[in-house]
Amino acid sequence: MTGFPGHLPIHGDRVQLVTDITSVTITGSITCQGVTREGRGYVELTLPDADPQQRRELERAKWVQYKLFRNSTMLYVSPHLTLSEIRRAKDGALVLSGSP
């Protein structure tokens, strides 16, 4: 599945991220979903925040593309996304927000 993921969350256990400055695989509870703000569509990727170095690298990135998996099955492939926001969720997770 590629393109806009829709407003229903997709839950995975592993994501392979490629950005303009790093490439990383993250495991844990991961969620991807489409959101709209001010009439514009964004993709939000929610990641466990376990490694401070990975977080710092992601905060410096300008774009991201990723593949989301659950039990080794690919669930979603994102388009090339320009990162617009990286923030913490209430539970401490890291949320990346981007748009095509």
N, C-alpha and C positions, 0 to 999 in steps of 0.2 A: 504494500500500500504506500503510495507516495502522494504528494500534494498537501493540501490543508487537512489536518487530522479530524476536524469536526469538533463540536463542543462537548461531546462525551469523552471523558478521560480514557486513555489507553495506558494500562499498567504493565510494566515490564520489570525484569530483574537484572538487565545488563544493557548498557548503551555504549556504542563506539562513537566517539566525538572526534571530528577533525575541525580545527580552526585555522586561522591564518598564522598562529604561532605555536600550536601544539597539536598532538594527537594522543588521545587517551581512551582507555576503556574503564568504565565505572560500573560497579555492581551494587546491588541493594534494591531498595524500593524506589522505583523510578516511574514518573507519570508524565505523559505528554498529552496536551489538548490544545484545541484552538480557542481563542478568546477574541472578542471584538471590543475595541475601545475607540470612542470618538469616530465610529463608522469605519474603522480600519481593522483588518484581520491580523492577528499575531499568533504565533505558536509559542506555548510556554512548556518548558521542559523543567521538571522538578526533580532534583538530584539529592541524594544524601550528601551531607557536607562533612566528610571524614578526613580529608587531606587538605591542610591549609595551603600548601604549595600549589596544588591543582586549582583551588579556588582563586588564588592570586593570578595564576596564568589565565584562567577563564575570564577574570575581571578585566584583563588587558586586551582580550581578543576583540576583533571588530566584526568577524563573521563566524558562523558555525554551520556544519552539516553533520547529521547523525543518523545512526541506525539503531532502532530500539528492538530488543529481543526479550522473549519470555520462554524459558525452558528450551533454549537454543533455536527457537522459531522466530524468524524476523517478523515483527509486527508492523513496523513503520519505517520508512526512509524519508527523511526531511528533504525539502529543497534547500538550496543555498540560502541561508537566512542572515540578514544583517542584524546584529545584536543591538537592541535598543535599551535593554535594562537587565541588570543582574541584581537580585535582591534576596533577602532572607525571608522565608515564610515564617509564620508564627511558631511552627515546630522546630525551627532552626535549619530546615532544608534550604538548599540553594535553588533559586528559580531563575532560569535564563529565558528571556523574552526576545523574540525576533520576528522579522517579517521578510517575505521574499522581495 
